[in-house]
Amino acid sequence: MHETDVLILGGGTGGSAAAKAAHDSGADVTMFHVGELGGLCILRGCMPTKTMLHAAHLRHHARHHATPGISRVDPGFDFAAIMGNKDAKVSRFQRAKIRSIESGGYRVVEARARFTGPDEVEAGGVRYRFRRGAVIATGSTTRLPDLPGLADIEYLTSDDVMQMTTRPASIIVVGLGAIGLELAQFFARMDVEVDLVGRRPVFADVDPEISTEAHAALDDEPNLTLHIVEAMTSIREVDGGVALEVRTADGLRTLCAEQILLATGRQPALDGLGLEHAGVEVDGAGRLRTGSDMRTSNPKIFVAGDASGHRLLLHVANWEGRVAGLGAAGVPGPHAVEQRLDVEVVFYDPPMARIGMDARRASDAGFEPVTASARFPETGRAITMDVPHGLWKLVADRRTGEILGSQIFGPRADDLIHVISAAMYHRSTAAQLLEMPWYHPTLAEVALSLARQIEQSRARS
């Protein structure tokens, strides 16, 4: 039996953040990990997909830009080289991450750990007991739909896409979340005929007006057809690929393509961890029961990252890892994950970004929301850029003017959202945004117009 202060199960973003926080607090830390170090974001998520999308967007805008006087060109491309560039970037990011882990001061054991009791695990035939606490940071696995015939066909997940070196002629992409939208656009801009399938409108949970604007942009996307369906009823192999039968408001329809990509989300990787031996409870949705301090039903065991099943995002995994690591190490004081500044970005082109609450959520939370909006094609800097689509919305409390949230679908939304994040961090009001200096012409100064609309609305009430 080996003893240590803190055990970390998993060496991805959440696990390494937890190990660092616990070690820096003075705890003796052991981290268990199986497979490549680096984490989902570096190896198969954020970084490789953004590298792929950059290439796709360059080619698309060369062919389809709307600026008079500049010739449109059809640049050739080498799909294998694009994927090779992605691999090179992943290796670079991975090396940096591994250096960070190796210099972290905690030990790393290459083995999968499973709980054998409320304060011990077994890994590689060796038993380990933790004196203070443990963190579950085992990441996530792809979630597959319950679809008749799926077990009898070959299909792709987002993990499989990362290994591709040749492109299909056509593909069905199932799922309208970040993964589905980003990979569907990547393939479409690589001249693959794409059928994108989902059961709800795009960005339906963000804002109705944002959703409408996004659908207008999707309608203009070459090689991509969006299908909003009531259900997927079956899938089967056919000559040259697969056939997916869907039910729509107009009846049954069959979509055929060379390949199918299932981008239907991810779920916590908890199988085989022996949670029952540790007294760690799982809810009906397959997620660990936990509070904002990331503590599970076993007060000595915490969770971080995708294993939590909530907000599967790298920056959230970092927050959760730090909170869980401090909690597992027994560091005094309140440790909680930030909830108010809840940022999400989808790197579609144009990207969608949001933070905080929309008007409906603000009203449900007891605020009296006031909103403002501006379409990018009608704002100064975006007009000079010939931007065809985009909408920016700002939400504030009518009584105090405090900014409660924002939703952006438009150029550089992934960066612009941090203007609002910074303002919300300091609990700024719309009136205070009006007092700030804003350079003209910029995309960011649209926030000035939105703040002015909010203050005018508040003045009328």
Order of alpha helices (4+ residues) and beta strands (2+ residues): beta-alpha-beta-alpha-alpha-alpha-beta-beta-beta-beta-beta-alpha-beta-alpha-beta-alpha-beta-beta-beta-beta-beta-beta-alpha-beta-alpha-beta-beta-alpha-beta-alpha-beta-beta-alpha-alpha-alpha
